[in-house]
Amino acid sequence: MDKYVFGVDIGGTTVKLGFFDVKGNLLDKWEIPTRTEEEGSRILPDIAESIQNKMKEKQISPDRVAGVGAGAPGPVDAVGVVHKAVNLGWGTFSIKETLENILHIPVMAGNDANVAALGEMWKGGGQGSNDLIVVTLGTGVGGGIIINGKVLAGISGAGGEIGHMHVEDEEREVCNCGNRGCLEQFASATGVTRLARRKLAESSKDSVLRQKEISAKTVFDAVKQGDPLAIEIAEEFGKYLGDALAAVATVVNPDTIVLGGGVSKAGEVLIDYIRPHYEKNVFLANRGVKFALATLGNDAGIYGAARLVLDSVL
Amino acid sequence: MDKYVFGVDIGGTTVKLGFFDVKGNLLDKWEIPTRTEEEGSRILPDIAESIQNKMKEKQISPDRVAGVGAGAPGPVDAVGVVHKAVNLGWGTFSIKETLENILHIPVMAGNDANVAALGEMWKGGGQGSNDLIVVTLGTGVGGGIIINGKVLAGISGAGGEIGHMHVEDEEREVCNCGNRGCLEQFASATGVTRLARRKLAESSKDSVLRQKEISAKTVFDAVKQGDPLAIEIAEEFGKYLGDALAAVATVVNPDTIVLGGGVSKAGEVLIDYIRPHYEKNVFLANRGVKFALATLGNDAGIYGAARLVLDSVL
Protein backbone atom coordinates (compact mmCIF):
# COMPACT_ATOMS: atom_id res chain seq x y z
CA MET A 1 0.00 0.00 0.00
CA ASP A 2 1.35 3.46 -0.90
CA LYS A 3 2.74 5.51 1.94
CA TYR A 4 2.69 9.25 2.42
CA VAL A 5 4.57 11.91 4.34
CA PHE A 6 3.83 15.43 5.58
CA GLY A 7 6.33 18.28 5.38
CA VAL A 8 5.76 21.33 7.58
CA ASP A 9 7.55 24.69 7.40
CA ILE A 10 6.81 26.81 10.44
CA GLY A 11 7.21 30.55 9.78
CA GLY A 12 6.55 33.59 11.94
CA THR A 13 3.22 34.41 10.27
CA THR A 14 2.14 31.26 8.40
CA VAL A 15 2.79 27.55 8.58
CA LYS A 16 3.19 25.88 5.19
CA LEU A 17 2.18 22.26 4.94
CA GLY A 18 2.77 19.74 2.17
CA PHE A 19 1.38 16.26 1.56
CA PHE A 20 3.80 14.05 -0.37
CA ASP A 21 4.17 10.48 -1.54
CA VAL A 22 7.38 8.84 -0.36
CA LYS A 23 9.04 9.52 -3.72
CA GLY A 24 8.73 13.21 -3.01
CA ASN A 25 5.86 14.09 -5.31
CA LEU A 26 3.97 17.01 -3.81
CA LEU A 27 0.30 15.97 -3.88
CA ASP A 28 -1.22 18.87 -1.98
CA LYS A 29 -0.09 22.00 -0.16
CA TRP A 30 -1.77 24.57 2.00
CA GLU A 31 -1.14 27.11 4.74
CA ILE A 32 -2.47 27.91 8.19
CA PRO A 33 -1.79 31.02 10.30
CA THR A 34 0.93 30.82 12.95
CA ARG A 35 -0.67 31.69 16.28
CA THR A 36 2.27 33.08 18.25
CA GLU A 37 0.19 34.21 21.26
CA GLU A 38 0.54 32.34 24.58
CA GLU A 39 4.23 31.69 23.90
CA GLY A 40 3.30 29.93 20.69
CA SER A 41 1.69 27.06 22.58
CA ARG A 42 -1.08 26.72 19.95
CA ILE A 43 1.25 26.31 17.00
CA LEU A 44 1.98 22.58 17.20
CA PRO A 45 -1.59 21.56 18.16
CA ASP A 46 -2.87 23.66 15.21
CA ILE A 47 -0.43 21.84 12.90
CA ALA A 48 -1.46 18.44 14.27
CA GLU A 49 -5.14 19.27 13.78
CA SER A 50 -4.54 20.44 10.23
CA ILE A 51 -2.67 17.22 9.42
CA GLN A 52 -5.44 15.10 10.96
CA ASN A 53 -8.03 16.99 8.92
CA LYS A 54 -6.02 16.40 5.74
CA MET A 55 -5.76 12.69 6.54
CA LYS A 56 -9.57 12.56 6.91
CA GLU A 57 -10.07 14.49 3.68
CA LYS A 58 -7.74 12.13 1.81
CA GLN A 59 -9.10 9.08 3.67
CA ILE A 60 -5.59 8.09 4.80
CA SER A 61 -5.21 6.09 8.01
CA PRO A 62 -2.23 6.86 10.33
CA ASP A 63 -0.45 3.61 9.42
CA ARG A 64 -0.15 4.89 5.84
CA VAL A 65 1.73 7.99 6.97
CA ALA A 66 5.50 7.34 7.19
CA GLY A 67 5.97 10.47 9.24
CA VAL A 68 5.82 14.21 9.67
CA GLY A 69 8.87 16.44 9.18
CA ALA A 70 8.99 19.98 10.48
CA GLY A 71 11.32 22.94 10.05
CA ALA A 72 11.30 25.74 12.62
CA PRO A 73 12.97 29.17 12.66
CA GLY A 74 15.48 28.53 15.43
CA PRO A 75 18.20 26.08 16.45
CA VAL A 76 16.82 22.54 16.51
CA ASP A 77 19.20 19.78 17.59
CA ALA A 78 19.54 16.24 16.27
CA VAL A 79 16.89 14.84 18.63
CA GLY A 80 14.24 17.39 17.66
CA VAL A 81 14.59 19.81 20.57
CA VAL A 82 14.25 23.49 19.70
CA HIS A 83 16.47 25.86 21.69
CA LYS A 84 14.44 29.09 21.57
CA ALA A 85 12.62 30.33 18.51
CA VAL A 86 12.09 34.02 19.23
CA ASN A 87 9.75 34.66 16.29
CA LEU A 88 7.37 31.97 17.52
CA GLY A 89 7.55 32.83 21.22
CA TRP A 90 9.08 29.42 21.88
CA GLY A 91 11.51 28.43 24.61
CA THR A 92 13.24 25.06 24.77
CA PHE A 93 11.23 21.86 24.29
CA SER A 94 10.98 18.82 22.01
CA ILE A 95 9.07 19.51 18.80
CA LYS A 96 9.38 15.82 17.98
CA GLU A 97 7.84 14.55 21.22
CA THR A 98 5.13 17.19 21.36
CA LEU A 99 3.86 16.38 17.87
CA GLU A 100 4.30 12.61 18.30
CA ASN A 101 2.23 12.69 21.48
CA ILE A 102 -0.69 14.19 19.57
CA LEU A 103 -0.33 12.43 16.22
CA HIS A 104 1.13 9.01 17.12
CA ILE A 105 3.15 9.21 13.90
CA PRO A 106 6.99 9.48 13.70
CA VAL A 107 8.14 13.12 13.70
CA MET A 108 11.50 14.67 12.85
CA ALA A 109 12.38 18.34 13.25
CA GLY A 110 15.17 20.63 12.14
CA ASN A 111 16.17 24.24 11.66
CA ASP A 112 14.19 25.81 8.81
CA ALA A 113 17.22 26.89 6.77
CA ASN A 114 18.86 23.49 7.15
CA VAL A 115 15.63 21.76 6.22
CA ALA A 116 15.19 23.99 3.16
CA ALA A 117 18.74 23.06 2.12
CA LEU A 118 17.75 19.42 2.25
CA GLY A 119 14.76 20.23 0.05
CA GLU A 120 16.96 21.89 -2.58
CA MET A 121 19.27 18.87 -2.50
CA TRP A 122 16.40 16.46 -2.96
CA LYS A 123 14.17 18.14 -5.52
CA GLY A 124 15.67 21.55 -6.27
CA GLY A 125 18.83 23.23 -7.54
CA GLY A 126 21.12 20.76 -5.77
CA GLN A 127 19.68 17.59 -7.27
CA GLY A 128 22.37 14.99 -7.89
CA SER A 129 24.62 16.29 -5.12
CA ASN A 130 25.04 14.85 -1.63
CA ASP A 131 27.61 17.37 -0.44
CA LEU A 132 26.46 20.91 -0.85
CA ILE A 133 26.21 24.36 0.63
CA VAL A 134 22.88 26.12 0.33
CA VAL A 135 22.75 29.82 1.07
CA THR A 136 19.43 31.64 1.20
CA LEU A 137 19.65 35.36 0.46
CA GLY A 138 16.38 36.70 1.80
CA THR A 139 15.59 39.34 4.43
CA GLY A 140 18.49 37.68 6.25
CA VAL A 141 21.05 35.16 5.03
CA GLY A 142 20.27 31.58 5.96
CA GLY A 143 22.45 28.63 5.30
CA GLY A 144 22.48 24.88 5.27
CA ILE A 145 25.41 22.54 4.87
CA ILE A 146 24.74 19.02 3.73
CA ILE A 147 27.38 16.33 4.01
CA ASN A 148 26.83 12.89 2.64
CA GLY A 149 23.13 13.67 2.27
CA LYS A 150 22.70 14.72 5.91
CA VAL A 151 22.26 18.17 7.40
CA LEU A 152 25.19 19.44 9.47
CA ALA A 153 23.07 20.44 12.48
CA GLY A 154 25.89 20.85 15.01
CA ILE A 155 25.68 20.31 18.76
CA SER A 156 22.83 22.75 19.36
CA GLY A 157 21.24 22.93 15.92
CA ALA A 158 23.13 26.11 14.97
CA GLY A 159 25.19 24.49 12.19
CA GLY A 160 25.28 26.20 8.79
CA GLU A 161 24.76 29.76 10.07
CA ILE A 162 26.65 31.17 7.10
CA GLY A 163 24.82 34.49 7.43
CA HIS A 164 26.56 35.15 10.73
CA MET A 165 30.10 34.56 9.59
CA HIS A 166 32.12 37.65 10.42
CA VAL A 167 33.28 39.27 7.18
CA GLU A 168 33.94 42.94 7.98
CA ASP A 169 35.91 44.38 10.90
CA GLU A 170 34.99 47.98 10.00
CA GLU A 171 31.22 47.60 10.18
CA ARG A 172 29.63 49.78 12.88
CA GLU A 173 25.97 48.84 12.59
CA VAL A 174 24.79 45.93 14.67
CA CYS A 175 23.44 42.75 13.05
CA ASN A 176 20.20 41.18 14.32
CA CYS A 177 22.39 38.59 16.10
CA GLY A 178 24.16 41.27 18.15
CA ASN A 179 27.54 41.05 16.40
CA ARG A 180 28.96 43.54 13.89
CA GLY A 181 30.14 42.72 10.38
CA CYS A 182 28.13 39.55 9.67
CA LEU A 183 27.75 38.37 6.06
CA GLU A 184 23.99 38.94 6.42
CA GLN A 185 24.66 42.69 6.70
CA PHE A 186 26.04 42.69 3.14
CA ALA A 187 24.57 39.78 1.21
CA SER A 188 20.90 39.69 2.22
CA ALA A 189 18.24 41.73 0.42
CA THR A 190 18.54 44.25 3.25
CA GLY A 191 22.32 44.06 2.97
CA VAL A 192 22.36 44.81 -0.75
CA THR A 193 20.07 47.78 -0.08
CA ARG A 194 22.47 49.02 2.62
CA LEU A 195 25.44 48.67 0.29
CA ALA A 196 23.53 50.57 -2.40
CA ARG A 197 22.53 53.43 -0.09
CA ARG A 198 26.11 53.83 1.10
CA LYS A 199 27.49 53.74 -2.42
CA LEU A 200 24.95 56.32 -3.62
CA ALA A 201 25.78 58.61 -0.70
CA GLU A 202 29.56 58.43 -1.08
CA SER A 203 29.68 58.66 -4.87
CA SER A 204 28.59 61.52 -7.07
CA LYS A 205 28.34 59.28 -10.13
CA ASP A 206 25.12 59.29 -12.08
CA SER A 207 23.03 56.14 -11.76
CA VAL A 208 19.54 54.95 -12.66
CA LEU A 209 19.30 53.97 -8.99
CA ARG A 210 19.06 57.63 -8.00
CA GLN A 211 15.56 57.76 -9.51
CA LYS A 212 14.34 54.52 -7.93
CA GLU A 213 13.34 52.92 -4.71
CA ILE A 214 16.44 50.97 -3.70
CA SER A 215 16.09 47.22 -3.31
CA ALA A 216 18.10 44.16 -4.23
CA LYS A 217 15.83 43.85 -7.27
CA THR A 218 16.33 47.39 -8.53
CA VAL A 219 20.09 47.09 -7.96
CA PHE A 220 20.44 43.90 -10.00
CA ASP A 221 18.03 45.18 -12.66
CA ALA A 222 20.35 48.18 -13.00
CA VAL A 223 23.36 45.84 -13.17
CA LYS A 224 21.73 44.07 -16.12
CA GLN A 225 21.27 47.45 -17.81
CA GLY A 226 24.99 48.12 -17.38
CA ASP A 227 24.65 50.88 -14.77
CA PRO A 228 28.25 51.49 -13.56
CA LEU A 229 27.34 52.36 -9.98
CA ALA A 230 25.07 49.33 -9.66
CA ILE A 231 27.93 47.21 -10.97
CA GLU A 232 30.19 48.56 -8.21
CA ILE A 233 27.55 47.53 -5.66
CA ALA A 234 27.29 44.07 -7.20
CA GLU A 235 31.10 43.78 -7.05
CA GLU A 236 31.08 44.56 -3.33
CA PHE A 237 28.24 42.11 -2.71
CA GLY A 238 30.08 39.46 -4.78
CA LYS A 239 33.31 39.91 -2.88
CA TYR A 240 31.67 39.51 0.53
CA LEU A 241 29.66 36.49 -0.52
CA GLY A 242 32.33 34.90 -2.75
CA ASP A 243 34.99 35.19 -0.04
CA ALA A 244 32.65 33.75 2.61
CA LEU A 245 31.62 30.84 0.38
CA ALA A 246 35.30 30.18 -0.41
CA ALA A 247 36.01 29.93 3.33
CA VAL A 248 33.11 27.53 3.88
CA ALA A 249 33.99 25.41 0.83
CA THR A 250 37.64 25.22 1.94
CA VAL A 251 36.56 23.41 5.09
CA VAL A 252 33.55 21.51 3.70
CA ASN A 253 34.81 20.44 0.22
CA PRO A 254 31.37 20.30 -1.45
CA ASP A 255 30.58 19.66 -5.10
CA THR A 256 27.72 22.18 -5.35
CA ILE A 257 26.74 25.57 -3.97
CA VAL A 258 23.06 26.53 -4.30
CA LEU A 259 21.92 30.15 -4.04
CA GLY A 260 18.33 30.76 -2.99
CA GLY A 261 16.09 33.42 -1.47
CA GLY A 262 14.67 36.61 -2.90
CA VAL A 263 18.04 38.04 -4.00
CA SER A 264 18.70 34.93 -6.10
CA LYS A 265 15.77 35.87 -8.35
CA ALA A 266 18.30 38.14 -10.06
CA GLY A 267 19.43 34.92 -11.73
CA GLU A 268 22.76 33.86 -13.24
CA VAL A 269 24.14 37.41 -13.04
CA LEU A 270 24.53 36.82 -9.31
CA ILE A 271 26.92 33.95 -9.92
CA ASP A 272 28.93 36.14 -12.32
CA TYR A 273 29.73 38.48 -9.44
CA ILE A 274 30.36 35.80 -6.83
CA ARG A 275 32.40 33.20 -8.70
CA PRO A 276 35.56 35.26 -9.47
CA HIS A 277 36.03 36.07 -5.76
CA TYR A 278 35.24 32.50 -4.80
CA GLU A 279 37.75 31.05 -7.27
CA LYS A 280 40.47 33.48 -6.28
CA ASN A 281 40.50 32.49 -2.62
CA VAL A 282 39.22 28.94 -2.33
CA PHE A 283 41.59 26.02 -1.71
CA LEU A 284 42.50 24.52 -5.08
CA ALA A 285 40.60 21.24 -4.55
CA ASN A 286 37.37 23.29 -4.52
CA ARG A 287 37.86 25.29 -7.69
CA GLY A 288 35.26 24.73 -10.37
CA VAL A 289 32.52 23.88 -7.87
CA LYS A 290 29.05 23.88 -9.43
CA PHE A 291 27.04 27.03 -8.64
CA ALA A 292 23.30 26.58 -9.04
CA LEU A 293 20.19 28.63 -8.36
CA ALA A 294 17.55 27.28 -6.00
CA THR A 295 14.41 26.18 -7.82
CA LEU A 296 11.85 25.38 -5.12
CA GLY A 297 11.30 28.90 -3.83
CA ASN A 298 9.04 28.94 -0.76
CA ASP A 299 8.37 25.21 -1.11
CA ALA A 300 11.96 24.22 -0.24
CA GLY A 301 11.01 23.99 3.44
CA ILE A 302 8.13 21.54 3.01
CA TYR A 303 10.15 19.37 0.60
CA GLY A 304 13.11 19.30 2.99
CA ALA A 305 10.90 18.56 5.98
CA ALA A 306 9.41 15.60 4.13
CA ARG A 307 12.88 14.37 3.24
CA LEU A 308 14.07 14.78 6.83
CA VAL A 309 11.51 12.33 8.12
CA LEU A 310 11.88 9.94 5.18
CA ASP A 311 15.64 9.75 5.87
CA SER A 312 14.95 8.59 9.38
CA VAL A 313 11.95 6.29 9.03
CA LEU A 314 12.29 4.48 5.70
CA MET B 1 39.43 -13.96 21.61
CA ASP B 2 40.89 -10.45 21.83
CA LYS B 3 41.15 -8.52 18.62
CA TYR B 4 43.75 -6.01 17.52
CA VAL B 5 44.12 -3.18 15.07
CA PHE B 6 47.01 -1.41 13.34
CA GLY B 7 47.23 2.36 12.90
CA VAL B 8 49.60 3.74 10.25
CA ASP B 9 50.65 7.36 9.76
CA ILE B 10 52.47 7.84 6.46
CA GLY B 11 54.81 10.84 6.47
CA GLY B 12 57.27 12.16 3.92
CA THR B 13 60.33 10.69 5.65
CA THR B 14 59.04 8.05 8.08
CA VAL B 15 55.98 5.87 8.45
CA LYS B 16 54.76 5.55 12.04
CA LEU B 17 52.98 2.33 12.95
CA GLY B 18 50.99 1.44 16.05
CA PHE B 19 49.60 -1.86 17.32
CA PHE B 20 46.47 -1.42 19.42
CA ASP B 21 43.81 -3.46 21.11
CA VAL B 22 40.29 -2.58 20.00
CA LYS B 23 39.79 -0.41 23.09
CA GLY B 24 42.53 1.86 21.82
CA ASN B 25 45.36 0.86 24.13
CA LEU B 26 48.64 1.34 22.30
CA LEU B 27 50.54 -1.94 22.80
CA ASP B 28 53.52 -1.25 20.56
CA LYS B 29 54.75 1.41 18.17
CA TRP B 30 57.64 1.69 15.75
CA GLU B 31 58.74 3.47 12.58
CA ILE B 32 60.03 2.53 9.15
CA PRO B 33 61.56 4.85 6.53
CA THR B 34 59.30 6.16 3.76
CA ARG B 35 60.85 5.10 0.44
CA THR B 36 59.57 7.79 -1.92
CA GLU B 37 61.64 6.65 -4.92
CA GLU B 38 59.90 5.02 -7.93
CA GLU B 39 56.86 7.23 -7.40
CA GLY B 40 56.47 5.90 -3.88
CA SER B 41 55.54 2.45 -5.17
CA ARG B 42 57.45 0.72 -2.33
CA ILE B 43 55.66 2.54 0.49
CA LEU B 44 52.55 0.40 0.85
CA PRO B 45 54.35 -2.97 0.31
CA ASP B 46 56.89 -1.87 2.97
CA ILE B 47 54.05 -1.09 5.36
CA ALA B 48 52.34 -4.41 4.64
CA GLU B 49 55.58 -6.30 5.24
CA SER B 50 56.20 -4.47 8.50
CA ILE B 51 52.67 -5.30 9.70
CA GLN B 52 53.08 -8.96 8.73
CA ASN B 53 56.38 -9.11 10.61
CA LYS B 54 54.74 -7.60 13.68
CA MET B 55 51.93 -10.15 13.48
CA LYS B 56 54.51 -12.94 13.41
CA GLU B 57 56.43 -11.41 16.30
CA LYS B 58 53.24 -11.12 18.38
CA GLN B 59 51.98 -14.50 17.13
CA ILE B 60 48.72 -12.95 15.93
CA SER B 61 46.83 -14.62 13.08
CA PRO B 62 45.08 -12.40 10.47
CA ASP B 63 41.62 -13.30 11.77
CA ARG B 64 42.52 -11.60 15.07
CA VAL B 65 43.25 -8.31 13.31
CA ALA B 66 40.10 -6.19 12.94
CA GLY B 67 41.78 -4.00 10.38
CA VAL B 68 44.48 -1.56 9.35
CA GLY B 69 43.88 2.20 9.27
CA ALA B 70 46.15 4.56 7.39
CA GLY B 71 46.57 8.33 7.19
CA ALA B 72 48.36 9.85 4.19
CA PRO B 73 49.53 13.40 3.47
CA GLY B 74 47.10 14.24 0.68
CA PRO B 75 43.39 14.24 -0.11
CA VAL B 76 41.92 10.80 0.51
CA ASP B 77 38.24 10.30 -0.25
CA ALA B 78 35.63 8.28 1.60
CA VAL B 79 36.39 5.07 -0.33
CA GLY B 80 40.11 5.20 0.40
CA VAL B 81 41.35 6.66 -2.88
CA VAL B 82 44.22 9.15 -2.59
CA HIS B 83 44.13 12.03 -5.10
CA LYS B 84 47.84 12.90 -5.38
CA ALA B 85 50.21 13.01 -2.44
CA VAL B 86 53.10 15.11 -3.73
CA ASN B 87 55.43 14.42 -0.78
CA LEU B 88 55.18 10.67 -1.39
CA GLY B 89 55.40 10.79 -5.18
CA TRP B 90 51.90 9.35 -5.36
CA GLY B 91 49.30 9.90 -8.07
CA THR B 92 45.71 8.70 -7.78
CA PHE B 93 44.96 5.14 -6.65
CA SER B 94 43.17 3.23 -3.89
CA ILE B 95 45.23 2.90 -0.72
CA LYS B 96 42.51 0.67 0.67
CA GLU B 97 42.51 -1.83 -2.21
CA THR B 98 46.29 -1.88 -2.59
CA LEU B 99 46.85 -2.76 1.06
CA GLU B 100 43.89 -5.15 1.24
CA ASN B 101 45.22 -7.07 -1.77
CA ILE B 102 48.47 -7.74 0.08
CA LEU B 103 47.21 -8.16 3.62
CA HIS B 104 43.74 -9.68 3.19
CA ILE B 105 42.64 -7.62 6.19
CA PRO B 106 40.09 -4.73 6.09
CA VAL B 107 41.79 -1.38 5.41
CA MET B 108 40.52 2.18 5.76
CA ALA B 109 42.41 5.29 4.70
CA GLY B 110 42.07 9.02 5.23
CA ASN B 111 43.89 12.32 5.04
CA ASP B 112 46.59 12.51 7.72
CA ALA B 113 45.29 15.72 9.34
CA ASN B 114 41.73 14.39 9.41
CA VAL B 115 42.90 11.10 10.85
CA ALA B 116 44.98 12.86 13.52
CA ALA B 117 41.85 14.85 14.45
CA LEU B 118 40.03 11.58 14.99
CA GLY B 119 42.90 10.44 17.23
CA GLU B 120 42.64 13.57 19.39
CA MET B 121 38.87 13.04 19.65
CA TRP B 122 39.29 9.42 20.70
CA LYS B 123 42.22 9.48 23.09
CA GLY B 124 43.56 13.05 23.15
CA GLY B 125 42.56 16.63 23.93
CA GLY B 126 39.09 16.19 22.44
CA GLN B 127 38.01 13.21 24.53
CA GLY B 128 34.32 13.36 25.39
CA SER B 129 33.42 15.38 22.30
CA ASN B 130 31.90 14.06 19.08
CA ASP B 131 31.71 17.43 17.33
CA LEU B 132 35.01 19.19 17.22
CA ILE B 133 37.48 21.19 15.20
CA VAL B 134 41.12 20.17 15.43
CA VAL B 135 43.72 22.56 14.09
CA THR B 136 47.36 21.52 13.90
CA LEU B 137 49.82 24.40 14.00
CA GLY B 138 53.02 22.86 12.68
CA THR B 139 55.22 23.73 9.70
CA GLY B 140 51.88 24.27 8.00
CA VAL B 141 48.37 24.49 9.43
CA GLY B 142 46.39 21.26 9.17
CA GLY B 143 42.83 20.82 10.16
CA GLY B 144 40.22 18.20 10.80
CA ILE B 145 36.51 18.66 11.38
CA ILE B 146 34.62 15.91 13.14
CA ILE B 147 30.86 15.81 13.11
CA ASN B 148 28.98 13.24 15.09
CA GLY B 149 32.18 11.28 15.57
CA LYS B 150 32.98 11.11 11.84
CA VAL B 151 35.57 12.98 9.83
CA LEU B 152 34.22 15.57 7.39
CA ALA B 153 36.23 14.30 4.40
CA GLY B 154 34.32 16.11 1.66
CA ILE B 155 33.85 14.97 -1.94
CA SER B 156 37.55 14.61 -2.73
CA GLY B 157 39.05 14.21 0.73
CA ALA B 158 39.94 17.90 1.01
CA GLY B 159 37.54 18.65 3.88
CA GLY B 160 38.88 20.49 6.92
CA GLU B 161 41.64 22.41 5.11
CA ILE B 162 41.46 25.21 7.67
CA GLY B 163 45.05 26.22 6.92
CA HIS B 164 44.03 27.34 3.46
CA MET B 165 41.14 29.57 4.42
CA HIS B 166 41.78 33.00 2.97
CA VAL B 167 42.27 35.49 5.81
CA GLU B 168 44.28 38.39 4.38
CA ASP B 169 43.67 40.29 1.13
CA GLU B 170 46.86 42.35 1.48
CA GLU B 171 49.31 39.44 1.62
CA ARG B 172 51.77 39.42 -1.30
CA GLU B 173 53.78 36.28 -0.61
CA VAL B 174 52.48 33.05 -2.09
CA CYS B 175 51.35 30.16 0.12
CA ASN B 176 52.52 26.60 -0.65
CA CYS B 177 49.06 25.99 -2.11
CA GLY B 178 49.46 28.75 -4.70
CA ASN B 179 47.01 31.23 -3.16
CA ARG B 180 47.88 34.39 -1.21
CA GLY B 181 46.70 35.21 2.30
CA CYS B 182 46.00 31.70 3.67
CA LEU B 183 45.70 31.20 7.44
CA GLU B 184 48.78 28.94 7.24
CA GLN B 185 50.87 31.99 6.30
CA PHE B 186 50.12 33.55 9.70
CA ALA B 187 49.30 30.79 12.18
CA SER B 188 51.81 28.01 11.44
CA ALA B 189 55.26 27.91 13.07
CA THR B 190 56.59 29.44 9.86
CA GLY B 191 53.75 31.95 9.91
CA VAL B 192 54.49 33.14 13.43
CA THR B 193 58.16 33.52 12.43
CA ARG B 194 57.11 35.61 9.42
CA LEU B 195 54.87 37.82 11.57
CA ALA B 196 57.75 38.27 14.02
CA ARG B 197 60.30 39.19 11.34
CA ARG B 198 57.92 41.75 9.87
CA LYS B 199 57.10 43.24 13.24
CA LEU B 200 60.80 43.49 14.18
CA ALA B 201 61.58 45.19 10.86
CA GLU B 202 58.77 47.74 11.00
CA SER B 203 59.10 48.62 14.69
CA SER B 204 62.03 50.23 16.47
CA LYS B 205 60.84 48.99 19.87
CA ASP B 206 63.28 47.10 22.00
CA SER B 207 62.58 43.38 22.36
CA VAL B 208 64.34 40.28 23.67
CA LEU B 209 63.58 38.82 20.25
CA ARG B 210 66.23 41.07 18.68
CA GLN B 211 68.94 38.97 20.38
CA LYS B 212 67.48 35.59 19.46
CA GLU B 213 66.87 33.25 16.62
CA ILE B 214 63.24 33.86 15.72
CA SER B 215 60.85 30.91 15.98
CA ALA B 216 57.33 30.31 17.25
CA LYS B 217 58.94 29.01 20.45
CA THR B 218 61.12 32.07 21.07
CA VAL B 219 58.18 34.36 20.31
CA PHE B 220 55.85 32.68 22.82
CA ASP B 221 58.64 32.37 25.40
CA ALA B 222 59.08 36.14 25.07
CA VAL B 223 55.31 36.60 25.42
CA LYS B 224 55.46 34.71 28.73
CA GLN B 225 58.24 37.07 29.86
CA GLY B 226 55.97 40.03 29.05
CA ASP B 227 57.98 41.31 26.07
CA PRO B 228 55.74 44.04 24.53
CA LEU B 229 56.75 43.43 20.92
CA ALA B 230 56.27 39.66 21.27
CA ILE B 231 52.83 40.38 22.71
CA GLU B 232 51.97 42.44 19.62
CA ILE B 233 52.98 39.46 17.46
CA ALA B 234 50.86 37.09 19.56
CA GLU B 235 47.94 39.51 19.21
CA GLU B 236 48.22 39.42 15.43
CA PHE B 237 48.52 35.64 15.41
CA GLY B 238 45.52 35.39 17.76
CA LYS B 239 43.38 37.62 15.60
CA TYR B 240 44.04 35.64 12.42
CA LEU B 241 43.47 32.29 14.09
CA GLY B 242 40.61 33.39 16.37
CA ASP B 243 38.72 34.99 13.47
CA ALA B 244 39.21 31.92 11.28
CA LEU B 245 38.09 29.53 14.01
CA ALA B 246 35.05 31.75 14.65
CA ALA B 247 34.11 31.44 10.96
CA VAL B 248 34.50 27.65 11.01
CA ALA B 249 32.60 27.28 14.30
CA THR B 250 29.78 29.49 13.00
CA VAL B 251 29.07 26.95 10.27
CA VAL B 252 30.02 23.76 12.16
CA ASN B 253 28.62 24.46 15.69
CA PRO B 254 31.11 22.26 17.58
CA ASP B 255 31.49 21.87 21.34
CA THR B 256 35.29 21.69 21.35
CA ILE B 257 38.26 23.17 19.50
CA VAL B 258 41.57 21.35 19.90
CA LEU B 259 44.89 23.07 19.13
CA GLY B 260 47.81 20.83 18.25
CA GLY B 261 51.16 20.87 16.45
CA GLY B 262 54.50 22.39 17.45
CA VAL B 263 53.13 25.91 18.05
CA SER B 264 50.63 24.53 20.59
CA LYS B 265 53.54 23.53 22.84
CA ALA B 266 53.42 27.18 23.97
CA GLY B 267 50.48 25.97 26.08
CA GLU B 268 47.47 27.78 27.50
CA VAL B 269 48.90 31.20 26.63
CA LEU B 270 47.99 30.43 23.04
CA ILE B 271 44.32 30.17 23.93
CA ASP B 272 44.54 33.51 25.82
CA TYR B 273 45.39 35.23 22.53
CA ILE B 274 42.91 33.32 20.35
CA ARG B 275 39.79 33.23 22.50
CA PRO B 276 38.99 37.00 22.70
CA HIS B 277 38.96 37.27 18.88
CA TYR B 278 36.98 34.06 18.58
CA GLU B 279 34.35 35.19 21.09
CA LYS B 280 33.99 38.62 19.52
CA ASN B 281 33.04 37.34 16.09
CA VAL B 282 31.50 33.91 16.49
CA PHE B 283 27.72 33.38 16.20
CA LEU B 284 26.26 33.52 19.69
CA ALA B 285 25.33 29.82 19.86
CA ASN B 286 29.06 29.01 19.70
CA ARG B 287 30.30 31.28 22.46
CA GLY B 288 31.97 29.54 25.36
CA VAL B 289 33.18 26.63 23.23
CA LYS B 290 35.78 24.48 25.00
CA PHE B 291 39.35 25.17 23.85
CA ALA B 292 41.76 22.32 24.56
CA LEU B 293 45.35 21.49 23.73
CA ALA B 294 46.16 18.32 21.83
CA THR B 295 47.78 15.68 24.01
CA LEU B 296 48.88 12.89 21.66
CA GLY B 297 51.65 14.76 19.85
CA ASN B 298 53.08 12.72 17.00
CA ASP B 299 51.00 9.70 17.99
CA ALA B 300 47.68 11.35 17.05
CA GLY B 301 47.97 9.91 13.53
CA ILE B 302 48.34 6.28 14.56
CA TYR B 303 45.55 6.55 17.14
CA GLY B 304 43.24 8.16 14.60
CA ALA B 305 44.10 5.61 11.93
CA ALA B 306 43.24 2.81 14.34
CA ARG B 307 39.96 4.51 15.18
CA LEU B 308 39.15 5.03 11.50
CA VAL B 309 39.20 1.32 10.80
CA LEU B 310 37.46 0.39 14.06
CA ASP B 311 34.60 2.75 13.15
CA SER B 312 34.06 0.89 9.92
CA VAL B 313 34.62 -2.76 10.85
CA LEU B 314 33.33 -3.25 14.40
Interface residues (C-beta under 8 A of the other chain):
Chain A: P75 A78 H83 D131 G143 I145 I147 N148 L152 A153 G154 I155 S156 G157 A158 G159 G160 E161 I162 H164 M165 H166 C177 G178 N179 G181 D243 A244 A246 A247 V248 T250 V251 V252 N253 P254 D255 K280 N281 V282 F283 L284 A285 N286
Chain B: P75 A78 H83 D131 G143 I145 I147 N148 L152 A153 G154 I155 S156 G157 A158 G159 G160 E161 I162 H164 M165 H166 C177 G178 N179 G181 D243 A244 A246 A247 V248 T250 V251 V252 N253 P254 D255 K280 N281 V282 F283 L284 A285 N286
